[in-house]
Every structure is written in C-alpha cells, then in structure tokens.
Amino acid sequence: MRLYSTKNTTAFVSLKEAVFKGLPDDNGLYMPEQIPLLPDYFFKRFKEYSFSELAFEVSKVLLQGALPEDKLQDIIESSINFPAPLKTLAADLHILELFHGPSLAFKDFGARFMSQLMSHFNEDNKQELIILVATSGDTGGAVAAGFYDTPGIEVVILYPSGKVSMLQEKQLTTLGKNIRAIEVNGTFDDCQALVKQSFLDQALCKQLRLSSANSINIARLIPQSFYYFEAAKQLADLSKPVVFSIPSGNFGNLTAGLIAKKMGLPVHQFIAATNVNNVVPTYLNTGIYTPRPSVRTISNAMDVGNPSNFARMDEFYCSTWNNMTKDITGFSYTDEETKHAVQEVYKQYGYLIDPHGAVGYLALQAYKAQNPNIQGIILETAHPAKFKKDMEDILNQAIPIPERLAILADKQKEAHYLDPDYDQFKSWLLNNY
Ligand SMILES: *Cc1c(COP(=O)(O)O)cnc(C)c1O
C-alpha cells in the first residue's frame, strides 16, 4: 500500500511512514493511492462473516500487503472486539450503535486500531515512542483507552483545565501505567499549540521519539470504514436503496463511508448532518466553501468550523462540486431543533438518542421527505449517558449510566498541572522520559 498527499499526487510514502508522521510536510492529508474493489466472493459471503472477519477481509484488500496477514488478523482481533449493533426503530429506520467501546464513542474504533498498528510498526525500535495528544474532550478518552498498556508506547494527553466534563476528565486521568495527563491552565488551542511546538522543536525531537494520534491520521480513518459493511450486513433486505446519515464535525466518519462505497458497498446516498457549524452542507447546497470559526452547540463533538477531512472528500470527487453532490446531501440544525428531535425519538420509539445522533435523525427525516423509497441508517456516534446533563434537561427525567462510566466517578484523578508555557512543558517531558 502506498499513500500520497492531497497536496502532492506524485510522491508516495509507505503506510508505516504515514501512520508515524500523521501529516505530510506539505500540510495536505494522506490518501491511499488505490482503493480497490472487494472481490465478488466477499459480497456473496458477507452476510455470514462476523464483524472481525468482515474487518479483516476489508483491511486485507485495502492495505494490500502493508503488513503480514497473521499480524493484521491479530490487530483486527484486538481492536475490533466490541459490537456495532443495528437497532430498528421502525420500517426502514435504523440506528447503528457505535458506542459499545471503552470510551463510549465511535472514536474507539480508530484509536484502538491505530494503537495496535503503531505498536506493530514500532516493534523493531528500541527507543520508546511518545504520543502527544491535545484534546477538547472525546478524543482523549478514546486515545487513552486505546493505547493503555501498549508496550513501547507512552502517551501524554493535554487537556484544558475546567473545560472538559468530569467524566471525560476521569477517562484521561485515572488509567495510569503508560497514560499521563497534563491539565493545562488554558484553552484547547493552548494545548494544541504546546503539542505543535514540540514537533517543531528539533532539539527535542533528537532526544525523544514523538508522534501524534491526531484525528486525521490515516490509521484512524481506515477502521471506520469497517462498520459501514457491518451495518449493511445486518439489514434484512439490501435491494432497497441504503442511505447513511452521519452526524459530522471533522468529517472523518463520512470520509470512511466514501472508502467503503469505493470498495463496492452499495450505498445510495450519504447525508452530511451537522449542527449550525454547517460549512459542508452549505458547500453541498451552494458550491461555495467558506471555513469559519466554530460555534458552541450541545452536539459539541461536531463544533468544527474548518473540517480537516474536507480535503479528502474533495480529492474523492476530483474537486468537482457537481460530482460530490450526487453522492452526498447536507442538512444542518440548531440546538432547539436537536432538543426536539431527542424528545421526539424518545416519545415515538422509546429510544434514547444523544444530541449528535439526533442531528443525524433530523437530516434523515428531511432526506426521506424528498426520497421516500429508501432505507435509512443513522450512525449513533456516542452513548447518550456521555451527555447526561443535557439529556436529563431535554427529557426532564433521569437517564441510566452504564457501569463502565459510573465506576469512573470514584476513581482518583492524577494529572500534572501546567501553565501554557512551552519551556515548562518541554522540561516536564525531558524529566519524565
Ligand atoms: C468526533 C465525533 C463526531 C464527529 O465525527 P467526525 O468524524 O469528526 O465528523 C460526532 N459525534 C461524536 C459523538 C463524536 O465524538
């Protein structure tokens, strides 16, 4: 497998290099040189495969020998090891639950696969690898759980003090072992600036082997294509056109769907569902792309004003608006509309949908109003209990917390408190590693 940068289509790197570097030097994004079609036998048999077998078959074709098959199998089995069940609310209305992993959000798929892949590529290296991540909440939990106890890899997570929820903070600060948290007396942007400056510090990079677990890493994108197949597998009837509604922020999830389609999965349409941070729906409706600062909403994991994966989507369609609109339709919603949707889904179907999934629900309803003869799948990107307070305010009743989240509340937080000062951060790194 070879990858190129969206900003330079003539230079290639290996999967290993793309995974460790994260971003090409030219600031583009890595794209696979080829996205092959799956063989006929796959589609003949795919209803009989388990989720991990499906993931193995898809990754084998996509990665094209980038690692030995038995290694790939091990990686799949230890990362794609929780289910993605399809729940049916009504005829032609389904929910794909992607929150059954350790941090209760779909980001677990990407983080776990990436940690296993990095650990494999890191095997021959004597020097430990240090992963630096800045988080505004959800990514940190998935990365912490995904890399926990991975041999040869240390993880440093920087988060803004007082700006993540109590449970999110506990997900980062209670694991111990190779996971360390830095509580920064500042904003998410301060955290990100500290990480960026470390990568640019050549003296530091000579002493420590640094890498990132950024959301645009190709190793996080690849496993997200697997569950589109897993969803289709669980549909009783594939003859009716299938539409995926995807609550989106940075558009990694939707881009992974485009990979699945290119590999042969029959998808009639993708719906780009956003909150008021609607740069992509606006582009799909008008052809004009204008990134802008993000606005805070209750579906906060989608508060992105300049979605990084748009460069990959654009590349898929050769920068041709007209082509993209054939496959992707965009809708966006306010917080008021989202809250009503949470209430409606609970009242009509007795289902607790979180605010992100609710945006996907609204967009699917809007699409269906114009295209009635389809079956729709909403990606439910996080467990509703992750947004307990908002959910309880919206529904005016208590909602249950799953055991694995509840036990976090009693665990002892351990974090190093730091001002957003690069010299202090650097000496902390050098003293600890
Ligand atoms: C990260 C996240 C999203 C947005 O996913 P993208 O791939 O960035 O579009 C949506 N919902 C939840 C709960 C998330 O954590």
Ligand as a Chemical Component Dictionary entry (heavy atoms), coordinates in Angstrom:
data_LIG
# 
_chem_comp.id                   LIG 
_chem_comp.type                 NON-POLYMER 
_chem_comp.pdbx_formal_charge   0 
_chem_comp.three_letter_code    LIG 
# 
loop_
_chem_comp_atom.comp_id 
_chem_comp_atom.atom_id 
_chem_comp_atom.alt_atom_id 
_chem_comp_atom.type_symbol 
_chem_comp_atom.charge 
_chem_comp_atom.model_Cartn_x 
_chem_comp_atom.model_Cartn_y 
_chem_comp_atom.model_Cartn_z 
_chem_comp_atom.pdbx_ordinal 
LIG C1 C1 C 0 -15.968 13.098 16.917 1  
LIG C2 C2 C 0 -17.436 12.972 16.986 2  
LIG C3 C3 C 0 -18.278 13.303 15.900 3  
LIG C4 C4 C 0 -17.736 13.879 14.620 4  
LIG O1 O1 O 0 -17.089 12.920 13.834 5  
LIG P1 P1 P 0 -16.201 13.362 12.600 6  
LIG O2 O2 O 0 -15.594 12.115 12.083 7  
LIG O3 O3 O 0 -15.193 14.331 13.131 8  
LIG O4 O4 O 0 -17.113 14.005 11.599 9  
LIG C5 C5 C 0 -19.637 13.104 16.019 10 
LIG N1 N1 N 0 -20.171 12.630 17.171 11 
LIG C6 C6 C 0 -19.410 12.325 18.235 12 
LIG C7 C7 C 0 -20.065 11.848 19.481 13 
LIG C8 C8 C 0 -18.023 12.472 18.188 14 
LIG O5 O5 O 0 -17.273 12.159 19.271 15 
# 
loop_
_chem_comp_bond.comp_id 
_chem_comp_bond.atom_id_1 
_chem_comp_bond.atom_id_2 
_chem_comp_bond.value_order 
_chem_comp_bond.pdbx_ordinal 
LIG C1 C2 SING 1  
LIG C2 C3 SING 2  
LIG C2 C8 DOUB 3  
LIG C3 C4 SING 4  
LIG C3 C5 DOUB 5  
LIG C4 O1 SING 6  
LIG O1 P1 SING 7  
LIG P1 O2 DOUB 8  
LIG P1 O3 SING 9  
LIG P1 O4 SING 10 
LIG C5 N1 SING 11 
LIG N1 C6 DOUB 12 
LIG C6 C7 SING 13 
LIG C6 C8 SING 14 
LIG C8 O5 SING 15 
# 
